[in-house]
Amino acid sequence: MANETECGVSSRTERKALQKAKILQRENERKIIRLVGRILKKPEVERSEEDASVLVLHRETVEELCKRKIRRNELKRKQEEVFDTADDLKSKVRQLAVTVKQAKHLVVYTGAGISTAASIPDYRGPNGVWTQLQKGQTVSSSDLSKAEPTLTHMCIRMLYKKMLVKHVVSQNCDGLHLRSGLPRHALSELHGNMFIEVCTSCSPVREYVRLFDVTERTSLHRHCTGRRCSHCGSELRDTIVHFGERGTLEQPLNWKGAAEAAKAADVILCLGSSLKVLKKYACLWCMNKPVSKRPKLYIINLQWTPKDDLAVLKINAKCDDVMSLLMQELNLQIPVYDRAEDPIFSLAAPLQPEDEDSHTRALIAPHACPVADPGNAAKAAAVQGGWFGRGYGKGRKKKKAA
């Protein structure tokens, strides 16, 4: 018994000693990294012989810090916005116009960049949501009830009407494609729609379109909106697909339509998307086909995308600027958005009496209200929660107190 006790004490002592040794080793490695980092920041002419000997002694650390610097610079380069010159832009748009005219099955993939003109922030731009969060800045979400389809949304609608575009695949949850007048069968909203809530207990799934953001009480893995189905009484859910989640709803996601469109496409036009999420959806890129038989790829984005090297043409410009020039080249008129004719008013389902006070979000009105003071209005419109409130806090972890 005494031997067992001594063995137990000995093993605990050894574990503690080992843990202490690991802690000391890590601290020593940090000191070396800080020391080498300070030396590398000095111009070579200002480094002493002692500095030189430290760099020789810790050659592996030097190599690692140099690699880190290269990675940081590469990341910074990819985040920079690049603008084509006016002449290059016109030349590229002419080339794009020829492709649009000749395409047999053109599919458009859209991202947050087409909605920035509607005062909806993007994600990875210089002032994007992820960019600000990475800098430790606080991001206040905006009341999107006043947002309207942009020039790009309206151009896409006209291109579809003229049968130049066959299908639109969108990552956006803002519902602006639907509100532009684009038919639902021609639209796949892969990450959901902030104006739609559904009853998954009904068969088929019952859908309710609302005139307000239904995601006020929802967030990652918490999709119940607080209202109930008028037919079966079950809890209604939003349609938003957050990071790490797999969307299974038939509508508004319409994955079937997106996959079929991609399969038939001979040209894919990517508008305002970083493609860092879309690239993971293999079915959208026909990766099972030989390279020569895959759709030709055209990209419009100010920043680098992981598909740039595969693109036939990359246009570095704002989406509205490109689409305006494109419509001129195609000799097509850009339709003007009329809020009174917004399809959402005919699609919207009225709330039940008990649900009248179930939300605090502003309703979309048939006519936009004038704003007297944009600065104060922006502050007043800031809201929390939902897909653009708690939803954008993906991956944020509170630091543990030391």
Steps between C-alpha positions, in 0.01 A plus 500: 500500500784736590670420169182584308472833681865581426446408132195728485689794652795434269285494187324826598836663567626386160187634323532837673869517415420417137226764485732758653773413250253544210387838637859619537578377148206692354598815687857464375375457143288815533802695629707382205225594254470848655879546497541384140197705394651820646828435320332431165315831524835682505660598168796267428751786527385570857536140623790431736728197496305367796177534298658312210611217727148472647353468151752229410434315825125506450487446124177294517319778686622752242360283218166459678462875561588573137234253385245665730583840352455367147161352595390829660603701194322253271183523708522879499541498122194282456291733715594809301247642257630539145333720237544460125573817303209655310633373166564149632152493654330594174704245306421222745128587508489482120655154520246401765213632286604277210504200733156584644353524148655170389436301818244221471453453875638787712475459878573785742652446847460801730653600833488784751678736259184558296314631807754750633335773292189435712703587812532134600864435601689218330713255696860503383540850357711768675196598710336158488352319798771232529775758438381722784454207736856384429619848594313474829248764400133488595258461211146631541244341272260712298126507456467356151131586455602816313739316266394477136620293203809660346573579138671161473191319631284677245745428216496129584121504495503658151761253373278217621195658336693516170597132546870587518523365858349162583544477877635700795679336793531737796684482832312804629227486764370853433216392268582772246504265199145396582395861554651604165239288325713196418273190488555256786551201270796684345658572840694292751559678832753252638529663842133586548281809494454733798132565409393135493407270790377143462314224680699179458230297680259552211536278194595647265688767694273802539654838419419846636643809331506802733552874455766507773823321593378178664839419658481738797501216756708248304871427470742216437325167579200693637253547217158532670351843431251510789191472278285195425352342190140612439413147380662256745619725783864386478787744552613687190867506403711737294670381181850635570797267456781609732867401477544133583135419434362296211191640330234238424193710417372460146402869489627769497838321477406318179816289486342285230459801273856616570652159425297457180593850383870439566486170315348665192710819515750590231581835671505593868511868597605568861391840632627648826597172666834413659416138403665377820174330596362419157824327398419227755181404316645263239165449325499868396827470309448173306824362645405151380528618139827523302651849520422567132128431556452711811316835473708805413547714808472880515560685830410854604652585837735761645700248702687179427292181484619137510355450150690786331751272331218296345310801368490590132461862609533682834352849522618711793222752548179564693209285387269795427764665279559181300131417460418855389762479224392147410139607450619780272700250293197272478276798418264410784318743728552461875161469673437733793397341829150604605438427867124509448536212251732295723394130472544454875167680561305243298694207649482610866277310742316700770588435863254335734350737760709345779819558298448871437749590774741211432767720342651847530644519148371770267256395230578552133266778392357533145665843480842584643490760777734801461778522758566846644837429660689203349760504779249473783282263299790261455555493875130450572479220242768291667351171619637190669428131451399305196705391201673840484527543878599194699527318167812681383686424827624173351810369667522777757624371834531695817853502632535330833607723782863446587 
